[in-house]
Amino acid sequence: MTAENPIADDDAMAQIARLRERMDALVREKALPAMENLVAQGEATAREACAWSREHAETARGVVRTQPLAAVLIAAAVGFVLGRAAR
């Protein structure tokens, strides 16, 4: 409060308090549900990605078992290309 206008200071503080309450209500009503929805979507996407990677890893293992020479040659080629790119 200032000595010049204590009523204006009280009004400003009351407005700030009301605005803070409105912001809290908006966060509870809008932002939190939206964030919870995003978290749920992210978790579902992560589960799908894990399942996809497991499935494709098993497929790759099968190819390596049935065609080991091709797998070694492909791995060597990929290593060579990555090594050249890293220079």
Secondary structure, DSSP 4 states (H G I P E B T S, - for coil): --SS-HHHHHHHHHHHHHHHHHHHHHIIIIIHHHHHHHHHHHHHHHHHHHHHHHHHHHHHHHHHHH-HHHHHHHHHHHHHHHHHHH-
